[in-house]
């Protein structure tokens, strides 16, 4: 049985089904009024510094899809969090996250940003050698390090978890991954864990990280901003959302199609309902009917965000025709919908808010996801402050 068949046999979770059924229902009373978010939430450098310290430097967060390291004996360096990280998959297939730092003199172990196959990691300075599990295996001239405890000199490991086709890590211990487990159940139900990586790209967006996230928290813009790309595939304003811990799950559906399908059939459900996951602190998982985009946000300043976009597909393309099919989808989403439309809109919004012309954002009933997300950010700030 191939990956496509495995994914097709999985059933939606109870939460996915409940959210899908809510699409055609009236809005609850708490979502029937205009809401506001202060412009300073996007423009204040002090506010950004507080968010970095209380949220990004403490909370568990997605680092990359499992498919970035598809086989045992692989490693990839990762610098976008502001710390030199190293993600490995050891000989037993276990994914781990370390600081990319030799324990001898602090030298960076792995350079570049592309995954590499490696049975072990060798420091380029003095050739201290580590297993992908982080253990110190060997060092030249061990006689010159009398009484060195090799077991105490392994790589510095950070808390991490792999589930549902995604690798999470936490910047510090102890780490609570319980909310990640709940999300992983949804991702497993959609078969993310069986998908392979097709393309990845890092974007530099000159906007606050929450402005980037905002575009994926509401459906009000879809048929308008995306009129020339994907807007025609969506019914205006038919949406629902809920929370998984601090994370949001949303669904946009075509009510007329949902009436005639078996919602327990995951393949049919994904063709009628577009789910999206907006994770705190900053990641997006967007399942299309037959592939996934995962975007991870790495704030660099109050007005600058790195966004890494991953596209995962059911299986490796077997023909040139199949490869071109996925290339078209990649160009449509990554270059068109995301870069040219969503990210550009975020940059234009940052420019406008920085001018001081608008003191607060006014949110209608199709934009309640933004208000909920900002409430989650405020809550995390209070907990981490």
C-alpha atoms as a printed R data frame, in Angstrom:
    type eleno elety resid chain resno       x      y       z
1   ATOM     1    CA   UNK     A     1   0.000  0.000   0.000
2   ATOM     2    CA   UNK     A     2   1.503  3.367  -1.005
3   ATOM     3    CA   UNK     A     3   1.441  6.645   0.903
4   ATOM     4    CA   UNK     A     4  -1.607  7.928  -0.991
5   ATOM     5    CA   UNK     A     5  -3.649  4.843  -0.082
6   ATOM     6    CA   UNK     A     6  -2.541  5.012   3.565
7   ATOM     7    CA   UNK     A     7  -3.599  8.660   3.883
8   ATOM     8    CA   UNK     A     8  -6.915  8.023   2.132
9   ATOM     9    CA   UNK     A     9  -7.859  5.322   4.646
10  ATOM    10    CA   UNK     A    10  -7.541  7.635   7.652
11  ATOM    11    CA   UNK     A    11 -10.612  9.277   9.123
12  ATOM    12    CA   UNK     A    12 -11.080 12.852  10.340
13  ATOM    13    CA   UNK     A    13 -10.658 13.519  14.042
14  ATOM    14    CA   UNK     A    14 -13.686 14.457  16.126
15  ATOM    15    CA   UNK     A    15 -12.466 18.057  16.174
16  ATOM    16    CA   UNK     A    16 -12.151 18.239  12.389
17  ATOM    17    CA   UNK     A    17 -15.644 16.845  11.919
18  ATOM    18    CA   UNK     A    18 -17.180 19.214  14.469
19  ATOM    19    CA   UNK     A    19 -15.520 22.211  12.820
20  ATOM    20    CA   UNK     A    20 -16.623 21.161   9.335
21  ATOM    21    CA   UNK     A    21 -20.228 20.848  10.507
22  ATOM    22    CA   UNK     A    22 -20.104 24.345  11.998
23  ATOM    23    CA   UNK     A    23 -19.378 25.998   8.647
24  ATOM    24    CA   UNK     A    24 -23.006 26.431   7.617
25  ATOM    25    CA   UNK     A    25 -24.207 27.365  11.126
26  ATOM    26    CA   UNK     A    26 -24.831 30.925  12.351
27  ATOM    27    CA   UNK     A    27 -21.991 32.727  14.082
28  ATOM    28    CA   UNK     A    28 -21.989 32.416  17.871
29  ATOM    29    CA   UNK     A    29 -22.980 35.631  19.715
30  ATOM    30    CA   UNK     A    30 -19.395 36.445  20.743
31  ATOM    31    CA   UNK     A    31 -18.356 36.635  17.071
32  ATOM    32    CA   UNK     A    32 -21.141 38.937  15.845
33  ATOM    33    CA   UNK     A    33 -19.528 42.255  16.727
34  ATOM    34    CA   UNK     A    34 -16.683 44.437  15.475
35  ATOM    35    CA   UNK     A    35 -13.360 43.873  17.268
36  ATOM    36    CA   UNK     A    36 -10.189 45.973  17.426
37  ATOM    37    CA   UNK     A    37  -6.426 45.394  17.688
38  ATOM    38    CA   UNK     A    38  -4.086 48.312  18.489
39  ATOM    39    CA   UNK     A    39  -1.651 49.267  15.739
40  ATOM    40    CA   UNK     A    40   1.142 49.282  18.320
41  ATOM    41    CA   UNK     A    41   0.904 45.479  18.450
42  ATOM    42    CA   UNK     A    42   2.687 45.544  15.081
43  ATOM    43    CA   UNK     A    43   4.835 48.675  15.275
44  ATOM    44    CA   UNK     A    44   6.281 48.881  18.809
45  ATOM    45    CA   UNK     A    45   9.881 47.590  19.128
46  ATOM    46    CA   UNK     A    46   9.491 47.159  22.908
47  ATOM    47    CA   UNK     A    47   6.379 45.061  22.369
48  ATOM    48    CA   UNK     A    48   8.295 42.910  19.874
49  ATOM    49    CA   UNK     A    49  11.152 42.409  22.351
50  ATOM    50    CA   UNK     A    50   8.655 41.267  24.992
51  ATOM    51    CA   UNK     A    51   7.112 38.786  22.531
52  ATOM    52    CA   UNK     A    52  10.516 37.357  21.670
53  ATOM    53    CA   UNK     A    53  11.441 36.886  25.318
54  ATOM    54    CA   UNK     A    54   8.119 35.522  26.573
55  ATOM    55    CA   UNK     A    55   6.939 33.527  23.548
56  ATOM    56    CA   UNK     A    56   9.572 32.662  20.946
57  ATOM    57    CA   UNK     A    57  12.353 32.095  23.488
58  ATOM    58    CA   UNK     A    58  10.177 29.851  25.684
59  ATOM    59    CA   UNK     A    59   7.270 28.140  23.927
60  ATOM    60    CA   UNK     A    60   7.437 24.855  21.985
61  ATOM    61    CA   UNK     A    61   7.307 25.592  18.273
62  ATOM    62    CA   UNK     A    62   7.458 23.875  14.907
63  ATOM    63    CA   UNK     A    63  10.910 23.848  13.393
64  ATOM    64    CA   UNK     A    64  10.406 21.840  10.195
65  ATOM    65    CA   UNK     A    65   8.441 18.960   8.665
66  ATOM    66    CA   UNK     A    66   9.712 15.448   9.311
67  ATOM    67    CA   UNK     A    67  10.149 15.085   5.553
68  ATOM    68    CA   UNK     A    68  13.121 17.467   5.643
69  ATOM    69    CA   UNK     A    69  15.090 14.526   7.083
70  ATOM    70    CA   UNK     A    70  13.421 11.522   5.431
71  ATOM    71    CA   UNK     A    71  16.009  8.875   6.344
72  ATOM    72    CA   UNK     A    72  18.170  7.814   9.256
73  ATOM    73    CA   UNK     A    73  21.671  9.277   9.191
74  ATOM    74    CA   UNK     A    74  20.825 12.866   8.203
75  ATOM    75    CA   UNK     A    75  21.436 16.326   9.651
76  ATOM    76    CA   UNK     A    76  20.593 19.923   8.778
77  ATOM    77    CA   UNK     A    77  21.702 23.212  10.309
78  ATOM    78    CA   UNK     A    78  19.027 25.755  11.186
79  ATOM    79    CA   UNK     A    79  19.798 29.379  12.080
80  ATOM    80    CA   UNK     A    80  16.548 31.295  11.599
81  ATOM    81    CA   UNK     A    81  15.487 31.133  15.264
82  ATOM    82    CA   UNK     A    82  18.442 33.322  16.233
83  ATOM    83    CA   UNK     A    83  20.292 30.373  17.752
84  ATOM    84    CA   UNK     A    84  22.579 27.926  15.907
85  ATOM    85    CA   UNK     A    85  20.452 24.788  15.832
86  ATOM    86    CA   UNK     A    86  21.147 21.363  14.392
87  ATOM    87    CA   UNK     A    87  18.367 18.894  13.547
88  ATOM    88    CA   UNK     A    88  19.423 15.257  13.173
89  ATOM    89    CA   UNK     A    89  17.862 11.881  12.519
90  ATOM    90    CA   UNK     A    90  20.064  9.306  14.191
91  ATOM    91    CA   UNK     A    91  20.760  5.730  13.122
92  ATOM    92    CA   UNK     A    92  17.583  4.587  14.904
93  ATOM    93    CA   UNK     A    93  15.450  7.124  13.015
94  ATOM    94    CA   UNK     A    94  14.921  9.385  16.044
95  ATOM    95    CA   UNK     A    95  14.759 13.110  15.310
96  ATOM    96    CA   UNK     A    96  16.671 15.346  17.719
97  ATOM    97    CA   UNK     A    97  17.488 19.044  18.042
98  ATOM    98    CA   UNK     A    98  20.870 20.240  19.323
99  ATOM    99    CA   UNK     A    99  22.838 23.446  19.518
100 ATOM   100    CA   UNK     A   100  25.116 23.388  16.471
101 ATOM   101    CA   UNK     A   101  28.163 23.922  18.660
102 ATOM   102    CA   UNK     A   102  31.162 21.707  19.383
103 ATOM   103    CA   UNK     A   103  31.606 21.185  23.114
104 ATOM   104    CA   UNK     A   104  35.376 21.616  22.825
105 ATOM   105    CA   UNK     A   105  35.892 25.217  21.668
106 ATOM   106    CA   UNK     A   106  32.427 26.254  20.509
107 ATOM   107    CA   UNK     A   107  33.018 25.815  16.777
108 ATOM   108    CA   UNK     A   108  30.017 25.433  14.469
109 ATOM   109    CA   UNK     A   109  29.745 21.780  13.462
110 ATOM   110    CA   UNK     A   110  27.566 21.867  10.330
111 ATOM   111    CA   UNK     A   111  27.490 24.697   7.790
112 ATOM   112    CA   UNK     A   112  24.912 25.634   5.146
113 ATOM   113    CA   UNK     A   113  21.176 25.061   5.257
114 ATOM   114    CA   UNK     A   114  20.738 21.946   3.103
115 ATOM   115    CA   UNK     A   115  20.187 18.511   4.650
116 ATOM   116    CA   UNK     A   116  23.157 16.190   4.420
117 ATOM   117    CA   UNK     A   117  23.702 12.491   4.894
118 ATOM   118    CA   UNK     A   118  26.233 11.780   7.605
119 ATOM   119    CA   UNK     A   119  27.005  8.818   9.828
120 ATOM   120    CA   UNK     A   120  28.668 11.179  12.278
121 ATOM   121    CA   UNK     A   121  29.483 14.851  12.814
122 ATOM   122    CA   UNK     A   122  33.116 15.962  12.737
123 ATOM   123    CA   UNK     A   123  34.148 19.378  14.011
124 ATOM   124    CA   UNK     A   124  36.136 21.153  11.271
125 ATOM   125    CA   UNK     A   125  38.519 22.718  13.808
126 ATOM   126    CA   UNK     A   126  39.943 19.860  15.880
127 ATOM   127    CA   UNK     A   127  37.976 16.867  14.524
128 ATOM   128    CA   UNK     A   128  36.037 16.066  17.676
129 ATOM   129    CA   UNK     A   129  33.515 13.531  16.415
130 ATOM   130    CA   UNK     A   130  29.890 13.127  17.493
131 ATOM   131    CA   UNK     A   131  27.151 10.613  16.745
132 ATOM   132    CA   UNK     A   132  23.860 11.926  15.374
133 ATOM   133    CA   UNK     A   133  22.440 11.041  18.788
134 ATOM   134    CA   UNK     A   134  24.720 13.759  20.196
135 ATOM   135    CA   UNK     A   135  27.223 11.475  21.935
136 ATOM   136    CA   UNK     A   136  30.900 12.364  21.767
137 ATOM   137    CA   UNK     A   137  32.490  9.407  19.970
138 ATOM   138    CA   UNK     A   138  36.133 10.322  19.621
139 ATOM   139    CA   UNK     A   139  38.715 13.095  19.705
140 ATOM   140    CA   UNK     A   140  42.303 13.284  18.442
141 ATOM   141    CA   UNK     A   141  45.046 12.821  21.028
142 ATOM   142    CA   UNK     A   142  42.758 11.853  23.892
143 ATOM   143    CA   UNK     A   143  45.893 11.533  26.033
144 ATOM   144    CA   UNK     A   144  46.096 15.343  26.081
145 ATOM   145    CA   UNK     A   145  42.726 15.554  27.841
146 ATOM   146    CA   UNK     A   146  43.370 13.623  31.037
147 ATOM   147    CA   UNK     A   147  40.292 12.696  33.044
148 ATOM   148    CA   UNK     A   148  37.923 13.995  30.330
149 ATOM   149    CA   UNK     A   149  34.442 12.496  30.787
150 ATOM   150    CA   UNK     A   150  33.279 11.852  27.226
151 ATOM   151    CA   UNK     A   151  29.746 11.060  28.400
152 ATOM   152    CA   UNK     A   152  29.446 14.570  29.818
153 ATOM   153    CA   UNK     A   153  30.684 16.237  26.616
154 ATOM   154    CA   UNK     A   154  27.927 15.320  24.193
155 ATOM   155    CA   UNK     A   155  26.137 17.975  22.164
156 ATOM   156    CA   UNK     A   156  23.720 20.227  24.019
157 ATOM   157    CA   UNK     A   157  20.271 18.819  23.268
158 ATOM   158    CA   UNK     A   158  17.077 20.862  23.363
159 ATOM   159    CA   UNK     A   159  13.628 19.421  24.138
160 ATOM   160    CA   UNK     A   160  11.955 18.183  20.966
161 ATOM   161    CA   UNK     A   161   9.103 16.014  19.743
162 ATOM   162    CA   UNK     A   162   8.234 14.462  16.390
163 ATOM   163    CA   UNK     A   163   4.612 13.578  15.728
164 ATOM   164    CA   UNK     A   164   2.123 13.822  12.885
165 ATOM   165    CA   UNK     A   165   4.839 14.558  10.322
166 ATOM   166    CA   UNK     A   166   6.287 17.612  12.085
167 ATOM   167    CA   UNK     A   167   9.304 18.236  14.340
168 ATOM   168    CA   UNK     A   168   8.715 20.555  17.277
169 ATOM   169    CA   UNK     A   169  11.385 21.918  19.604
170 ATOM   170    CA   UNK     A   170  11.426 24.057  22.721
171 ATOM   171    CA   UNK     A   171  14.107 26.682  23.416
172 ATOM   172    CA   UNK     A   172  14.363 25.636  27.049
173 ATOM   173    CA   UNK     A   173  13.445 22.857  29.457
174 ATOM   174    CA   UNK     A   174  11.073 21.829  30.865
175 ATOM   175    CA   UNK     A   175   8.815 21.749  27.823
176 ATOM   176    CA   UNK     A   176   5.117 20.906  27.622
177 ATOM   177    CA   UNK     A   177   4.260 19.355  24.253
178 ATOM   178    CA   UNK     A   178   0.708 18.320  25.177
179 ATOM   179    CA   UNK     A   179  -0.933 20.850  22.821
180 ATOM   180    CA   UNK     A   180   1.389 19.645  20.048
181 ATOM   181    CA   UNK     A   181   0.129 16.098  20.589
182 ATOM   182    CA   UNK     A   182  -3.457 17.225  19.998
183 ATOM   183    CA   UNK     A   183  -2.457 18.972  16.777
184 ATOM   184    CA   UNK     A   184  -0.476 15.930  15.673
185 ATOM   185    CA   UNK     A   185  -3.634 13.816  15.753
186 ATOM   186    CA   UNK     A   186  -5.224 16.096  13.137
187 ATOM   187    CA   UNK     A   187  -2.102 16.074  10.970
188 ATOM   188    CA   UNK     A   188  -1.853 12.287  11.192
189 ATOM   189    CA   UNK     A   189  -5.513 11.978  10.165
190 ATOM   190    CA   UNK     A   190  -4.708 13.935   6.994
191 ATOM   191    CA   UNK     A   191  -1.626 11.825   6.263
192 ATOM   192    CA   UNK     A   192   1.023 14.517   6.620
193 ATOM   193    CA   UNK     A   193   3.449 11.946   8.026
194 ATOM   194    CA   UNK     A   194   3.395  9.979   4.751
195 ATOM   195    CA   UNK     A   195   4.229 12.963   2.504
196 ATOM   196    CA   UNK     A   196   7.603 13.833   0.979
197 ATOM   197    CA   UNK     A   197   9.274 17.215   0.628
198 ATOM   198    CA   UNK     A   198   9.030 18.699  -2.867
199 ATOM   199    CA   UNK     A   199  10.302 22.266  -2.423
200 ATOM   200    CA   UNK     A   200  11.314 24.713   0.324
201 ATOM   201    CA   UNK     A   201  12.167 28.398   0.272
202 ATOM   202    CA   UNK     A   202  12.994 31.087   2.814
203 ATOM   203    CA   UNK     A   203  11.238 34.426   2.284
204 ATOM   204    CA   UNK     A   204  12.190 37.743   3.844
205 ATOM   205    CA   UNK     A   205   9.034 39.726   4.597
206 ATOM   206    CA   UNK     A   206   9.363 43.340   5.733
207 ATOM   207    CA   UNK     A   207   6.490 43.152   8.172
208 ATOM   208    CA   UNK     A   208   5.685 42.221  11.747
209 ATOM   209    CA   UNK     A   209   5.238 38.485  12.219
210 ATOM   210    CA   UNK     A   210   1.613 38.921  13.293
211 ATOM   211    CA   UNK     A   211   0.757 40.777  10.088
212 ATOM   212    CA   UNK     A   212   2.031 37.757   8.161
213 ATOM   213    CA   UNK     A   213  -0.075 35.481  10.347
214 ATOM   214    CA   UNK     A   214  -3.179 37.689  10.016
215 ATOM   215    CA   UNK     A   215  -3.582 36.830   6.335
216 ATOM   216    CA   UNK     A   216  -4.177 33.199   7.288
217 ATOM   217    CA   UNK     A   217  -6.585 33.971  10.124
218 ATOM   218    CA   UNK     A   218  -9.473 35.312   8.061
219 ATOM   219    CA   UNK     A   219 -11.314 34.562   4.838
220 ATOM   220    CA   UNK     A   220 -12.469 38.131   4.150
221 ATOM   221    CA   UNK     A   221  -9.596 38.808   1.745
222 ATOM   222    CA   UNK     A   222  -9.532 35.514  -0.152
223 ATOM   223    CA   UNK     A   223 -11.843 36.264  -3.084
224 ATOM   224    CA   UNK     A   224 -10.448 39.798  -3.323
225 ATOM   225    CA   UNK     A   225  -6.678 39.740  -2.789
226 ATOM   226    CA   UNK     A   226  -6.451 36.357  -4.526
227 ATOM   227    CA   UNK     A   227  -8.926 37.137  -7.323
228 ATOM   228    CA   UNK     A   228  -6.358 36.262 -10.006
229 ATOM   229    CA   UNK     A   229  -5.028 33.094  -8.354
230 ATOM   230    CA   UNK     A   230  -7.112 30.955  -5.982
231 ATOM   231    CA   UNK     A   231 -10.052 33.226  -5.145
232 ATOM   232    CA   UNK     A   232 -12.446 31.484  -7.520
233 ATOM   233    CA   UNK     A   233 -12.053 28.211  -5.619
234 ATOM   234    CA   UNK     A   234 -13.487 29.625  -2.379
235 ATOM   235    CA   UNK     A   235 -16.985 30.589  -1.363
236 ATOM   236    CA   UNK     A   236 -16.918 34.048   0.201
237 ATOM   237    CA   UNK     A   237 -17.414 34.112   3.944
238 ATOM   238    CA   UNK     A   238 -18.240 30.455   4.649
239 ATOM   239    CA   UNK     A   239 -15.817 29.724   7.474
240 ATOM   240    CA   UNK     A   240 -15.506 28.467  11.048
241 ATOM   241    CA   UNK     A   241 -12.740 28.318  13.628
242 ATOM   242    CA   UNK     A   242 -11.856 26.879  17.022
243 ATOM   243    CA   UNK     A   243  -8.895 26.465  19.376
244 ATOM   244    CA   UNK     A   244  -6.536 23.618  20.259
245 ATOM   245    CA   UNK     A   245  -4.846 24.974  23.354
246 ATOM   246    CA   UNK     A   246  -3.340 28.307  22.209
247 ATOM   247    CA   UNK     A   247  -3.435 27.232  18.550
248 ATOM   248    CA   UNK     A   248  -6.203 27.899  16.042
249 ATOM   249    CA   UNK     A   249  -7.852 25.583  13.581
250 ATOM   250    CA   UNK     A   250  -9.997 27.072  10.831
251 ATOM   251    CA   UNK     A   251 -12.081 25.678   8.010
252 ATOM   252    CA   UNK     A   252 -13.397 27.250   4.833
253 ATOM   253    CA   UNK     A   253 -16.013 25.202   3.034
254 ATOM   254    CA   UNK     A   254 -18.308 25.041   0.084
255 ATOM   255    CA   UNK     A   255 -21.673 24.439   1.729
256 ATOM   256    CA   UNK     A   256 -23.378 23.219  -1.450
257 ATOM   257    CA   UNK     A   257 -20.730 20.507  -1.884
258 ATOM   258    CA   UNK     A   258 -20.763 19.413   1.748
259 ATOM   259    CA   UNK     A   259 -24.436 18.458   1.570
260 ATOM   260    CA   UNK     A   260 -23.697 15.545  -0.735
261 ATOM   261    CA   UNK     A   261 -20.505 14.048   0.720
262 ATOM   262    CA   UNK     A   262 -19.625 11.682   3.515
263 ATOM   263    CA   UNK     A   263 -17.750 13.921   5.958
264 ATOM   264    CA   UNK     A   264 -16.082 10.861   7.482
265 ATOM   265    CA   UNK     A   265 -14.322 10.245   4.162
266 ATOM   266    CA   UNK     A   266 -11.116 12.249   4.603
267 ATOM   267    CA   UNK     A   267 -10.397 12.509   0.872
268 ATOM   268    CA   UNK     A   268 -13.908 13.829   0.128
269 ATOM   269    CA   UNK     A   269 -13.824 16.128   3.161
270 ATOM   270    CA   UNK     A   270 -10.536 17.748   2.084
271 ATOM   271    CA   UNK     A   271 -11.961 18.461  -1.353
272 ATOM   272    CA   UNK     A   272 -14.943 20.293   0.134
273 ATOM   273    CA   UNK     A   273 -13.328 21.890   3.179
274 ATOM   274    CA   UNK     A   274  -9.988 23.710   3.346
275 ATOM   275    CA   UNK     A   275  -8.544 23.367   6.823
276 ATOM   276    CA   UNK     A   276  -5.753 25.586   8.099
277 ATOM   277    CA   UNK     A   277  -3.790 25.561  11.330
278 ATOM   278    CA   UNK     A   278  -2.415 28.789  12.795
279 ATOM   279    CA   UNK     A   279   0.009 27.881  15.547
280 ATOM   280    CA   UNK     A   280   1.440 29.955  18.347
281 ATOM   281    CA   UNK     A   281   4.083 31.238  18.330
282 ATOM   282    CA   UNK     A   282   4.353 31.303  14.550
283 ATOM   283    CA   UNK     A   283   3.634 28.472  12.134
284 ATOM   284    CA   UNK     A   284   1.002 27.718   9.521
285 ATOM   285    CA   UNK     A   285  -0.107 24.364   8.164
286 ATOM   286    CA   UNK     A   286  -2.270 24.603   5.063
287 ATOM   287    CA   UNK     A   287  -3.595 21.320   3.640
288 ATOM   288    CA   UNK     A   288  -4.702 21.527   0.023
289 ATOM   289    CA   UNK     A   289  -6.777 18.621  -1.332
290 ATOM   290    CA   UNK     A   290  -3.667 16.668  -2.347
291 ATOM   291    CA   UNK     A   291  -0.615 18.371  -0.794
292 ATOM   292    CA   UNK     A   292   0.498 20.500   2.155
293 ATOM   293    CA   UNK     A   293   2.203 23.825   2.671
294 ATOM   294    CA   UNK     A   294   3.916 24.360   5.998
295 ATOM   295    CA   UNK     A   295   5.148 27.864   6.750
296 ATOM   296    CA   UNK     A   296   7.272 28.648   9.788
297 ATOM   297    CA   UNK     A   297   7.672 32.263  10.912
298 ATOM   298    CA   UNK     A   298  10.954 33.461  12.414
299 ATOM   299    CA   UNK     A   299  10.712 37.089  13.601
300 ATOM   300    CA   UNK     A   300  13.942 39.079  13.185
301 ATOM   301    CA   UNK     A   301  12.723 42.536  14.206
302 ATOM   302    CA   UNK     A   302   9.420 44.268  14.868
303 ATOM   303    CA   UNK     A   303   9.146 44.913  11.119
304 ATOM   304    CA   UNK     A   304  11.034 41.954   9.622
305 ATOM   305    CA   UNK     A   305  10.093 38.264   9.478
306 ATOM   306    CA   UNK     A   306  11.692 35.254   7.830
307 ATOM   307    CA   UNK     A   307   9.114 32.785   6.528
308 ATOM   308    CA   UNK     A   308  10.206 29.310   5.463
309 ATOM   309    CA   UNK     A   309   7.724 27.661   3.117
310 ATOM   310    CA   UNK     A   310   7.732 23.878   2.669
311 ATOM   311    CA   UNK     A   311   5.626 22.047   0.084
312 ATOM   312    CA   UNK     A   312   4.957 18.375   0.769
313 ATOM   313    CA   UNK     A   313   3.393 16.012  -1.757
314 ATOM   314    CA   UNK     A   314   2.067 12.407  -1.504
315 ATOM   315    CA   UNK     A   315   4.990 10.735  -3.260
316 ATOM   316    CA   UNK     A   316   8.078 11.495  -5.324
317 ATOM   317    CA   UNK     A   317   7.159 12.455  -8.923
318 ATOM   318    CA   UNK     A   318   7.621  9.456 -11.177
319 ATOM   319    CA   UNK     A   319   7.375 11.246 -14.536
320 ATOM   320    CA   UNK     A   320   8.209 14.636 -16.046
321 ATOM   321    CA   UNK     A   321   4.470 15.310 -16.341
322 ATOM   322    CA   UNK     A   322   3.959 14.666 -12.637
323 ATOM   323    CA   UNK     A   323   6.947 16.831 -11.747
324 ATOM   324    CA   UNK     A   324   5.638 19.723 -13.834
325 ATOM   325    CA   UNK     A   325   2.211 19.367 -12.218
326 ATOM   326    CA   UNK     A   326   3.745 19.895  -8.778
327 ATOM   327    CA   UNK     A   327   5.992 22.676 -10.078
328 ATOM   328    CA   UNK     A   328   2.906 24.573 -11.234
329 ATOM   329    CA   UNK     A   329   1.288 24.146  -7.827
330 ATOM   330    CA   UNK     A   330   4.483 25.322  -6.122
331 ATOM   331    CA   UNK     A   331   4.740 28.410  -8.312
332 ATOM   332    CA   UNK     A   332   1.054 29.222  -7.836
333 ATOM   333    CA   UNK     A   333   1.238 29.072  -4.035
334 ATOM   334    CA   UNK     A   334   4.767 30.053  -3.066
335 ATOM   335    CA   UNK     A   335   5.491 32.664  -5.734
336 ATOM   336    CA   UNK     A   336   1.948 33.881  -6.392
337 ATOM   337    CA   UNK     A   337  -0.496 33.496  -3.502
338 ATOM   338    CA   UNK     A   338   2.063 33.775  -0.703
339 ATOM   339    CA   UNK     A   339   4.933 35.968  -1.919
340 ATOM   340    CA   UNK     A   340   3.188 38.271  -4.398
341 ATOM   341    CA   UNK     A   341  -0.135 38.564  -2.558
342 ATOM   342    CA   UNK     A   342  -0.168 37.629   1.157
343 ATOM   343    CA   UNK     A   343   3.387 38.683   2.043
344 ATOM   344    CA   UNK     A   344   3.168 41.817  -0.092
345 ATOM   345    CA   UNK     A   345  -0.099 42.768   1.618
346 ATOM   346    CA   UNK     A   346   1.635 42.353   4.990
347 ATOM   347    CA   UNK     A   347   4.457 44.649   3.882
348 ATOM   348    CA   UNK     A   348   2.010 47.291   2.661
349 ATOM   349    CA   UNK     A   349   0.130 47.008   5.944
350 ATOM   350    CA   UNK     A   350   3.341 47.504   7.917
351 ATOM   351    CA   UNK     A   351   4.116 50.642   5.918
352 ATOM   352    CA   UNK     A   352   0.663 52.047   6.581
353 ATOM   353    CA   UNK     A   353   0.633 51.256  10.298
354 ATOM   354    CA   UNK     A   354   4.123 52.699  10.783
355 ATOM   355    CA   UNK     A   355   2.814 56.017   9.441
356 ATOM   356    CA   UNK     A   356   0.559 56.429  12.459
357 ATOM   357    CA   UNK     A   357  -2.490 57.080  10.275
358 ATOM   358    CA   UNK     A   358  -4.379 54.187  11.859
359 ATOM   359    CA   UNK     A   359  -4.403 53.778  15.650
360 ATOM   360    CA   UNK     A   360  -6.207 50.448  15.622
361 ATOM   361    CA   UNK     A   361  -7.274 47.710  13.234
362 ATOM   362    CA   UNK     A   362 -11.016 47.288  12.826
363 ATOM   363    CA   UNK     A   363 -12.060 43.655  12.444
364 ATOM   364    CA   UNK     A   364 -15.376 42.455  11.062
365 ATOM   365    CA   UNK     A   365 -17.137 39.176  11.688
366 ATOM   366    CA   UNK     A   366 -15.105 37.385   9.010
367 ATOM   367    CA   UNK     A   367 -11.908 38.375  10.837
368 ATOM   368    CA   UNK     A   368 -12.577 37.028  14.312
369 ATOM   369    CA   UNK     A   369  -9.641 34.617  13.975
370 ATOM   370    CA   UNK     A   370  -7.278 37.598  14.155
371 ATOM   371    CA   UNK     A   371  -8.833 38.768  17.410
372 ATOM   372    CA   UNK     A   372  -8.592 35.252  18.885
373 ATOM   373    CA   UNK     A   373  -4.951 34.950  17.884
374 ATOM   374    CA   UNK     A   374  -4.052 38.276  19.486
375 ATOM   375    CA   UNK     A   375  -5.837 37.197  22.648
376 ATOM   376    CA   UNK     A   376  -3.666 34.053  22.684
377 ATOM   377    CA   UNK     A   377  -0.547 36.189  22.228
378 ATOM   378    CA   UNK     A   378  -1.601 38.441  25.124
379 ATOM   379    CA   UNK     A   379  -2.197 35.399  27.318
380 ATOM   380    CA   UNK     A   380   1.234 33.973  26.470
381 ATOM   381    CA   UNK     A   381   2.834 37.333  27.264
382 ATOM   382    CA   UNK     A   382   1.229 37.374  30.692
383 ATOM   383    CA   UNK     A   383   2.365 33.826  31.402
384 ATOM   384    CA   UNK     A   384   5.921 34.488  30.264
385 ATOM   385    CA   UNK     A   385   6.270 37.981  31.696
